[in-house]
Amino acid sequence: MAYSVKSKKSGKTYILHSQEVELAGGRKQRIYYFSGEEKKKYSIDALPAGYEVTENKRTGLPMLRKKKK
């Protein structure tokens, strides 16, 4: 089952996704993003190590950030 977060502001549920993308210089990088709909190919089951979920106070959208030490 995919990792999900419910927005405190809107009450909408968001699913966490991860994808490997290629940047303009040819370097590959893993990105994490939340979406309102689950995309089976990219959805993941758990938070990546060292990250935590925060919510944008203005929009209510969830975001990942690195945990503070």
N, CA and C of each residue as an Amber inpcrd file, in Angstrom:
protein
   207
   0.8350000  -1.1790000   0.0000000   0.0000000   0.0000000   0.0000000
   0.8830000   1.2470000   0.0000000   0.5560000   2.1940000  -0.8070000
   1.3590000   3.4020000  -0.9750000   1.2670000   4.3020000   0.2640000
   2.3410000   5.0280000   0.5320000   2.3790000   5.9650000   1.6540000
   1.4980000   7.1660000   1.3200000   0.6140000   7.5170000   2.2500000
  -0.2890000   8.6360000   2.0050000  -0.3280000   9.5790000   3.2040000
  -0.7040000  10.8340000   2.9270000  -0.8080000  11.8770000   3.9430000
  -2.1160000  12.6110000   3.7060000  -2.8260000  12.9190000   4.7950000
  -4.0650000  13.6780000   4.6800000  -3.7790000  15.1270000   5.0710000
  -4.1480000  16.0690000   4.2030000  -3.9260000  17.4920000   4.4420000
  -4.8010000  17.9690000   5.5950000  -4.1970000  18.6930000   6.5260000
  -4.9530000  19.2490000   7.6470000  -5.8460000  20.3980000   7.1930000
  -5.4120000  21.1050000   6.1590000  -6.1620000  22.2690000   5.6870000
  -7.3500000  21.8840000   4.8060000  -7.1200000  21.0350000   3.8060000
  -8.1780000  20.7030000   2.8520000  -8.8520000  19.3620000   3.1240000
  -8.1880000  18.4820000   3.8700000  -8.7330000  17.1530000   4.1310000
  -8.5050000  16.1680000   3.0010000  -7.8370000  16.5960000   1.9400000
  -7.5760000  15.7420000   0.7830000  -6.3830000  14.8240000   1.0840000
  -6.4260000  13.6140000   0.5390000  -5.3500000  12.6440000   0.7240000
  -4.3860000  12.7020000  -0.4530000  -3.0870000  12.7090000  -0.1400000
  -2.0360000  12.7590000  -1.1550000  -1.1540000  11.5250000  -1.0300000
  -0.7330000  10.9780000  -2.1700000   0.0910000   9.7710000  -2.2500000
   1.5270000  10.1590000  -2.5950000   2.5040000   9.5360000  -1.9140000
   3.9210000   9.8090000  -2.1610000   4.4230000   8.9900000  -3.3450000
   5.1470000   9.6550000  -4.2480000   5.7230000   9.0280000  -5.4410000
   7.2210000   9.3290000  -5.5060000   7.9470000   8.4930000  -6.2220000
   9.3790000   8.6740000  -6.4340000   9.6880000   8.3210000  -7.8850000
  10.6060000   9.0920000  -8.4710000  10.9400000   8.8670000  -9.8790000
  12.3830000   9.2710000 -10.1250000  13.0550000   8.5230000 -10.9760000
  14.4200000   8.8480000 -11.4040000  14.3090000   9.7210000 -12.6500000
  14.8800000  10.9240000 -12.6070000  14.8300000  11.8360000 -13.7520000
  16.2430000  12.1660000 -14.2090000  16.3430000  12.5560000 -15.4700000
  17.6410000  12.9630000 -16.0150000  17.6450000  14.4780000 -16.1660000
  18.6340000  15.1160000 -15.5520000  18.7510000  16.5620000 -15.6100000
  19.3990000  17.0080000 -16.9110000  19.3760000  18.2970000 -17.1760000
  19.8750000  18.8470000 -18.4450000  21.3220000  18.4460000 -18.7230000
  22.1550000  18.3560000 -17.7080000  23.5610000  17.9940000 -17.9000000
  23.7850000  16.5060000 -18.0510000  22.7290000  15.7140000 -18.0270000
  22.8510000  14.2710000 -18.1760000  22.9070000  13.5240000 -16.8500000
  22.9850000  14.2530000 -15.7280000  23.0470000  13.6220000 -14.4120000
  21.6670000  13.1100000 -14.0270000  21.6300000  11.9300000 -13.3990000
  20.3550000  11.3620000 -12.9570000  20.1390000  11.7010000 -11.4880000
  18.8820000  11.9470000 -11.1300000  18.5450000  12.3160000  -9.7590000
  17.1820000  11.7340000  -9.4010000  17.0460000  11.2780000  -8.1590000
  15.7580000  10.7650000  -7.6710000  14.9650000  11.9180000  -7.0800000
  13.7110000  12.0400000  -7.5060000  12.8330000  13.0750000  -6.9690000
  11.6660000  12.4140000  -6.2370000  11.1220000  13.1090000  -5.2460000
   9.9600000  12.6590000  -4.4860000   8.8910000  13.7220000  -4.6170000
   7.6330000  13.2850000  -4.8000000   6.5390000  14.2340000  -4.9280000
   5.2330000  13.6010000  -4.4710000   4.2880000  14.4520000  -4.0870000
   2.9590000  14.0060000  -3.6820000   1.9770000  14.2930000  -4.8080000
   1.0190000  13.3870000  -4.9730000  -0.0050000  13.5450000  -5.9930000
  -1.3470000  13.1270000  -5.4120000  -2.4070000  13.7330000  -5.9100000
  -3.7450000  13.3980000  -5.4500000  -4.2240000  12.0460000  -5.9490000
  -3.5990000  11.5380000  -7.0040000  -3.9590000  10.2390000  -7.5640000
  -2.7430000   9.3250000  -7.5310000  -2.9750000   8.0450000  -7.2480000
  -1.8720000   7.0920000  -7.1870000  -1.4860000   6.6370000  -8.5870000
  -0.2050000   6.7240000  -8.8860000   0.3600000   6.2050000 -10.1340000
   1.1530000   4.9670000  -9.7330000   0.6020000   3.7950000 -10.0050000
   1.1710000   2.5280000  -9.5260000   2.6580000   2.3810000  -9.8490000
   3.0680000   2.8770000 -10.9870000   4.4640000   2.7260000 -11.4200000
   5.4290000   3.4940000 -10.5090000   4.9920000   4.6250000  -9.9440000
   5.8940000   5.4880000  -9.1880000   5.5810000   5.5810000  -7.7030000
   4.4400000   5.0810000  -7.2270000   4.0960000   5.2040000  -5.8080000
   5.0400000   4.3520000  -4.9640000   5.3430000   4.8330000  -3.7500000
   6.2380000   4.1080000  -2.8440000   5.5240000   3.8670000  -1.5180000
   5.9880000   2.8490000  -0.7930000   5.3070000   2.3850000   0.4100000
   5.7240000   3.0730000   1.7040000   6.8700000   3.7480000   1.7080000
   7.3590000   4.3370000   2.9480000   8.1320000   5.6230000   2.6670000
   8.2770000   6.4220000   3.7080000   9.0900000   7.6330000   3.5910000
  10.5440000   7.2400000   3.3720000  11.2860000   7.9770000   2.5570000
  12.7130000   7.6940000   2.4240000  13.4290000   8.0300000   3.7320000
  14.4850000   7.3150000   4.0260000  15.2490000   7.5170000   5.2590000
  15.7780000   8.9480000   5.3190000  15.6440000   9.5720000   6.4800000
  16.1740000  10.9120000   6.6840000  15.2440000  12.0300000   6.2600000
  14.0160000  11.7200000   5.8590000  13.0540000  12.7360000   5.4280000
  11.8370000  12.7540000   6.3420000  11.1390000  13.8840000   6.3700000
   9.8980000  14.0180000   7.1100000   8.9000000  14.8100000   6.2670000
   7.6230000  14.6710000   6.5850000   6.5650000  15.3500000   5.8390000
   6.1970000  16.6390000   6.5580000   6.1030000  17.7300000   5.7960000
   5.6110000  19.0040000   6.3160000   4.4520000  19.4310000   5.4200000
   3.7160000  20.4180000   5.8720000   2.5990000  20.9160000   5.0810000
   2.7660000  22.4140000   4.8660000   2.5970000  22.8530000   3.6320000
   2.6640000  24.2670000   3.3140000   1.4890000  24.9590000   4.0090000
   1.7700000  25.9350000   4.8490000   0.7280000  26.5900000   5.6390000
  -0.2840000  27.3270000   4.7710000   0.1660000  27.8860000   3.6680000
  -0.7240000  28.6690000   2.8080000  -1.5970000  27.7920000   1.9180000
  -1.0020000  26.7680000   1.2930000  -1.7350000  25.9560000   0.3220000
  -2.2610000  24.6380000   0.8880000  -1.6640000  24.1530000   1.9690000
  -2.0660000  22.8710000   2.5410000  -1.4630000  21.6710000   1.8370000
  -0.5580000  21.9050000   0.8720000   0.0680000  20.7980000   0.1450000
   1.2070000  20.1820000   0.9560000   1.2940000  18.8440000   0.9730000
   2.3980000  18.1850000   1.6970000   3.7110000  18.3040000   0.9180000
   4.8110000  18.3370000   1.6750000   6.1440000  18.4080000   1.0800000
   7.0850000  17.5330000   1.8980000   8.1270000  17.0440000   1.2640000
   9.1780000  16.3130000   1.9750000  10.3220000  17.2600000   2.2470000
  10.9370000  17.0890000   3.4180000  12.1570000  17.8390000   3.7030000
  13.0750000  16.9320000   4.5180000  14.3630000  17.2220000   4.4510000
  15.3220000  16.4470000   5.2260000  15.1320000  16.7760000   6.6940000
  15.2410000  15.7480000   7.5420000  15.0970000  15.9420000   8.9760000
  16.2110000  16.8190000   9.4890000  15.8660000  17.6830000  10.4280000
  16.8790000  18.5250000  11.0520000  17.6600000  17.7010000  12.0530000
  18.9540000  17.9490000  12.1160000  19.8230000  17.1660000  13.0090000
  19.7770000  17.6820000  14.4190000
